[in-house]
Amino acid sequence: MKRTRRVGSLTCGLAMIGFGVLFLLNTMFQLVSYTEIFRLWPLLLICLGGEMLFANMKYSDTEQFTLVYDKGAIVLVILVTIFAVGMGGVDYCMNLAQQYGNHVF
């Protein structure tokens, strides 16, 4: 009997924990700005790609495992990425408005 190995779940879990901690640090202590969080979004793609490559290399030679891409987790990683990019843009606009007052344009 073949067992199923879901690829993407580990990256999704790590992304949710990592971004949750960063957003908490921003909200509670102002230690990390949204712009800095925005700069970290490529790490999600790197981790997801690394997990896919590792799973394919580890389980491709065995007949016991079937690799299944966890589409829900991958979509969630993409949504977290879009959220981080959006929050970085909002933070940039808010800093720009504070710097130049209400006369941004």
C-alpha positions as CSV (number, residue, x, y, z in Angstrom):
1,M,0.0,0.0,0.0
2,K,1.4,3.4,-1.0
3,R,1.5,6.2,1.5
4,T,0.8,9.8,0.5
5,R,3.4,12.5,1.2
6,R,1.9,16.1,1.0
7,V,4.4,18.6,-0.3
8,G,3.8,22.2,0.8
9,S,2.4,21.6,4.2
10,L,5.7,22.2,6.1
11,T,6.4,25.4,4.2
12,C,2.9,26.7,4.9
13,G,3.2,25.9,8.6
14,L,6.6,27.6,8.9
15,A,5.3,30.6,6.9
16,M,2.3,31.0,9.1
17,I,4.4,30.8,12.3
18,G,7.1,33.1,11.0
19,F,4.9,35.8,9.6
20,G,2.6,35.6,12.6
21,V,5.6,36.3,14.9
22,L,6.8,39.1,12.7
23,F,3.3,40.8,12.6
24,L,3.0,40.3,16.4
25,L,6.4,42.0,16.9
26,N,5.3,44.9,14.8
27,T,1.9,45.2,16.5
28,M,3.1,44.9,20.1
29,F,6.6,46.3,20.2
30,Q,7.2,48.1,16.9
31,L,10.5,46.1,16.5
32,V,9.9,45.1,12.9
33,S,8.4,47.4,10.3
34,Y,6.0,46.2,7.6
35,T,8.6,47.2,5.0
36,E,11.1,44.7,6.6
37,I,8.4,42.0,6.6
38,F,7.7,42.8,2.9
39,R,11.3,42.2,2.1
40,L,11.1,38.6,3.4
41,W,8.4,37.4,1.0
42,P,10.9,35.7,-1.4
43,L,11.8,33.3,1.5
44,L,8.3,31.7,1.1
45,L,9.0,30.8,-2.5
46,I,12.5,29.6,-1.7
47,C,11.2,27.4,1.1
48,L,8.4,26.0,-1.0
49,G,10.7,25.2,-3.9
50,G,13.2,23.6,-1.5
51,E,10.6,21.5,0.0
52,M,9.4,20.3,-3.4
53,L,12.9,19.5,-4.6
54,F,13.7,17.7,-1.4
55,A,10.5,15.6,-1.5
56,N,11.1,14.7,-5.1
57,M,14.7,13.7,-4.5
58,K,13.9,11.7,-1.3
59,Y,10.7,9.9,-2.4
60,S,11.1,9.6,-6.2
61,D,13.1,6.3,-6.0
62,T,10.7,4.6,-3.7
63,E,7.6,2.9,-4.7
64,Q,6.0,3.3,-1.2
65,F,5.2,7.0,-1.4
66,T,3.0,9.0,-3.7
67,L,3.8,12.7,-3.8
68,V,0.8,15.0,-3.7
69,Y,1.2,18.8,-3.8
70,D,-0.9,20.3,-1.0
71,K,-2.8,22.9,-3.1
72,G,-4.5,24.4,-0.2
73,A,-1.2,25.1,1.6
74,I,0.4,26.5,-1.5
75,V,-2.6,28.8,-2.0
76,L,-2.3,29.9,1.6
77,V,1.4,30.6,1.2
78,I,0.5,32.8,-1.9
79,L,-2.2,34.6,0.1
80,V,0.2,35.3,3.0
81,T,2.7,36.6,0.5
82,I,0.2,38.9,-1.1
83,F,-0.9,40.1,2.4
84,A,2.7,40.8,3.4
85,V,3.3,42.8,0.1
86,G,0.1,44.7,0.7
87,M,1.0,45.5,4.3
88,G,4.4,46.7,3.2
89,G,2.8,49.0,0.7
90,V,0.4,50.4,3.3
91,D,3.3,51.0,5.7
92,Y,5.3,52.7,2.9
93,C,2.3,55.0,2.1
94,M,1.7,55.8,5.8
95,N,5.4,56.7,6.3
96,L,5.3,58.8,3.2
97,A,2.1,60.6,4.4
98,Q,3.8,61.3,7.8
99,Q,6.9,62.5,6.2
100,Y,5.2,65.0,3.8
101,G,2.0,65.6,5.8
102,N,-1.3,65.4,4.0
103,H,0.1,66.8,0.8
104,V,1.4,63.6,-0.7
105,F,0.4,64.4,-4.2
